[in-house]
Amino acid sequence: MAVLSMAVTTVRAQQDMPATPIPDTAPSAAVAPPFGVGEKLVYDLAVGGAKVGTGSMTIVDSESINGRDTFHSVFEIKGGFLFFKVNDRLESWFEPGSATSHRFYQLLNEGSYHKSRYFEIYPDRAMLHQRGFEEKPSVPEPLDDASFFYFVRMVPLNIGQTYTFTRYFRPEKNPVIVKVLRRETVKVDAGTFNTIVLQPIIKSGGLFAEGGEALIWVTDDDRRIMVQLKAKMPVLRTLDLFLKSYTPPTTPPG
């Protein structure tokens, strides 16, 4: 499992957690998404408590794919320590109102490990095509690693509840679980924020699946921006992201 994928989807193989299923449908179209083109979040990246790089989440533009309007988002992590360097990038094209994914790129460079994956996703047919492989079944209203985070920003987050989703675009990785733990005030370089603490979980056979644990802090307001992420991992000890700056959308959300 990539460092950036870990930061975005916060992977943990944990199947015995009680969950309260909610409908796998998009939020009401009457509710405008709290993000838009031009939104950018910049983070400090720390590993084992030491600052080693930066991360960013940006909606760079909008694009029509197969007749559907989409946002094009880019997630990046760059840095390193000792002889280990990281340069990871996730790109997602998703519908603003539902976060339904139409295209997903995963470009990973971590030490001596290099991997590129390119997916074209066809929600109308519930199919996906990874470059170099045959088409495979997907799910209705699919979400990729990046668009899932934007989807979570649009759904209710009730303290003490655990929600289950079966919209991850690779069916064998479902369900995805989001546990809403508590409210907490946190201070980072970008300021002091009232937040909601989340524990997202997704089935994975990757490097950090066994014993991995991660929490996300999102603002307790309509924006639901990620203020910090803290992950415990066997290999790198901890991986943390702390919000350094926030640029609101240049195009008003919705």
C-alpha positions in Angstrom: 0.0 0.0 0.0 1.4 3.4 -1.0 2.2 6.1 1.4 -0.2 8.5 -0.4 -2.9 5.9 -0.6 -2.4 5.4 3.1 -2.8 9.1 3.7 -6.0 9.4 1.6 -7.9 6.2 2.4 -6.3 5.4 5.8 -6.2 1.6 5.3 -6.8 -0.9 8.0 -7.9 -4.6 7.6 -10.5 -4.8 10.4 -13.6 -6.8 9.7 -15.1 -7.4 13.2 -16.2 -3.8 13.8 -20.0 -3.3 14.2 -21.3 -1.0 11.5 -24.5 0.8 10.8 -25.2 0.6 7.1 -26.4 3.7 5.3 -27.8 3.9 1.8 -25.0 3.9 -0.9 -26.5 6.9 -2.7 -25.3 10.4 -3.4 -26.0 13.2 -1.0 -29.1 15.3 -1.9 -28.5 17.3 -5.1 -29.9 20.3 -3.2 -26.8 20.3 -1.0 -23.9 22.0 -2.8 -20.5 20.3 -2.3 -18.2 22.3 0.0 -15.4 22.3 -2.5 -14.7 23.6 -6.0 -12.1 24.3 -8.6 -9.1 26.1 -7.1 -9.4 24.7 -3.6 -6.0 23.7 -2.3 -4.8 22.3 1.0 -1.1 22.2 1.8 0.3 19.9 4.6 3.5 19.3 6.4 4.5 15.6 6.2 6.1 14.0 9.3 7.4 10.5 9.7 8.3 9.2 13.1 7.8 12.7 14.5 10.3 14.4 12.1 9.2 16.7 9.3 10.3 15.1 6.0 8.3 16.7 3.3 5.0 18.2 2.1 1.6 17.1 0.9 -1.2 18.8 -1.0 -4.8 18.2 -2.1 -6.0 20.4 -5.0 -9.0 20.5 -7.4 -7.1 21.8 -10.4 -9.9 22.1 -13.0 -13.2 20.7 -14.3 -13.5 18.4 -17.4 -16.2 16.6 -19.3 -15.8 12.9 -19.5 -18.3 10.8 -21.5 -20.8 13.7 -21.3 -20.5 14.1 -17.5 -19.0 17.1 -15.7 -16.2 16.2 -13.4 -13.7 17.8 -11.0 -10.1 16.9 -11.6 -8.3 16.5 -8.2 -4.6 15.9 -7.6 -3.2 14.5 -4.3 0.6 14.6 -3.8 3.2 13.7 -1.2 6.8 14.6 -1.7 9.7 14.1 0.7 12.0 11.6 2.3 14.4 10.7 5.1 17.8 9.1 5.1 18.0 7.1 1.8 14.2 6.7 1.4 12.5 9.2 -1.0 8.7 9.5 -1.6 7.1 11.1 -4.6 3.5 9.9 -4.8 0.6 11.3 -6.9 -3.1 10.4 -7.1 -5.3 11.9 -9.8 -9.1 11.6 -9.8 -11.9 12.8 -12.1 -15.2 12.7 -10.2 -18.7 14.2 -10.4 -19.1 17.1 -8.0 -22.5 16.2 -6.5 -22.0 12.5 -5.9 -18.2 12.0 -6.1 -18.8 9.3 -8.6 -15.4 8.5 -10.2 -14.8 8.3 -14.0 -11.0 8.2 -14.1 -8.3 7.4 -11.6 -4.5 7.5 -11.9 -2.1 6.2 -9.2 1.6 7.1 -9.7 3.9 5.8 -6.9 7.6 6.4 -6.3 8.8 5.2 -2.9 12.4 4.3 -2.5 13.1 1.6 -5.1 9.4 0.9 -5.6 7.8 2.4 -8.7 4.3 1.7 -9.9 1.8 3.4 -12.2 -1.9 2.4 -12.5 -4.4 4.0 -14.9 -8.1 3.3 -14.6 -11.0 4.3 -16.8 -14.3 3.8 -14.9 -17.7 3.5 -16.5 -20.4 4.2 -13.9 -23.3 3.7 -16.4 -22.2 0.2 -17.1 -20.6 -0.5 -13.6 -17.4 -1.5 -15.3 -13.7 -0.5 -15.0 -10.7 -0.8 -17.3 -7.1 -0.8 -15.9 -4.6 0.0 -18.7 -3.0 -3.3 -19.8 -5.8 -5.5 -18.5 -9.2 -6.6 -19.6 -12.4 -4.8 -18.5 -13.8 -5.9 -15.1 -17.0 -5.4 -13.2 -17.1 -2.3 -10.9 -20.0 -1.0 -8.8 -22.8 1.6 -9.3 -21.7 5.1 -8.5 -18.1 4.1 -7.9 -15.6 5.9 -5.7 -11.9 5.8 -6.0 -9.2 6.4 -3.3 -9.4 10.2 -3.8 -13.0 10.8 -4.6 -14.1 8.8 -1.6 -12.6 11.5 0.6 -14.6 14.2 -1.1 -17.7 12.0 -0.8 -17.2 11.8 3.0 -17.2 15.6 3.1 -20.8 15.7 1.9 -22.5 13.1 4.2 -23.7 13.5 7.7 -21.2 12.7 10.4 -23.0 11.8 13.6 -20.7 11.2 16.7 -20.6 7.6 17.8 -21.9 6.2 14.5 -20.2 3.8 12.2 -21.1 3.9 8.5 -20.6 1.3 5.9 -20.3 2.0 2.1 -20.0 -0.5 -0.8 -19.1 2.1 -3.4 -15.4 1.5 -3.7 -14.7 1.0 -7.5 -12.9 -2.3 -6.9 -15.7 -4.5 -5.6 -13.3 -7.0 -3.8 -12.2 -4.1 -1.5 -15.7 -3.4 -0.2 -17.0 -2.5 2.2 -15.5 0.8 3.3 -16.2 1.8 6.8 -16.1 5.2 8.4 -16.3 5.4 12.2 -17.1 8.8 13.7 -15.3 8.9 17.0 -15.5 12.3 18.8 -15.1 16.1 18.6 -11.8 17.6 19.3 -10.1 21.0 19.1 -6.7 20.9 17.4 -4.0 23.5 16.6 -1.8 23.4 13.5 0.1 25.9 11.4 -3.1 26.9 9.5 -4.8 27.8 12.8 -7.0 26.3 15.6 -10.0 24.3 14.5 -13.0 22.5 16.0 -12.9 19.1 14.4 -14.6 15.7 14.1 -12.3 12.7 14.4 -12.8 9.9 11.9 -11.4 6.4 11.5 -11.9 5.3 7.8 -11.2 1.6 7.1 -10.9 -0.3 3.9 -10.0 -3.9 3.2 -6.4 -4.2 1.9 -3.7 -6.8 1.5 -1.1 -4.0 1.2 2.0 -3.3 3.3 0.1 -1.4 6.0 -3.0 -3.6 6.2 -1.9 -5.7 9.2 -1.8 -3.6 12.4 -2.2 -0.3 10.6 -4.2 2.4 12.4 -5.1 5.9 11.3 -7.3 8.8 12.3 -8.4 11.8 10.3 -9.5 15.2 11.8 -11.9 17.2 9.6 -13.3 20.6 10.4 -16.6 20.6 12.3 -18.3 22.9 9.8 -19.8 22.8 6.3 -16.3 22.7 4.7 -15.2 19.4 6.3 -11.5 20.1 5.3 -8.9 17.7 6.6 -6.9 19.4 9.3 -4.6 16.5 10.2 -4.0 12.8 9.7 -2.1 10.5 12.1 -1.3 6.9 11.1 0.6 4.2 13.0 2.5 1.8 10.7 4.8 -1.1 11.4 7.6 0.0 9.0 7.6 3.8 9.2 6.4 4.0 12.9 4.0 7.0 12.2 3.0 9.1 9.2 1.4 12.4 10.0 -0.1 15.3 7.9 -0.7 18.7 9.5 -2.5 21.5 7.6 -0.2 24.3 6.7 -2.4 26.4 4.5 -5.9 26.4 3.0 -6.9 28.2 -0.3 -10.7 28.3 -0.8 -12.2 27.5 -4.3 -11.8 30.2 -6.9 -15.1 29.1 -8.3 -17.9 29.1 -5.6 -18.8 25.6 -4.5 -22.0 24.3 -6.1 
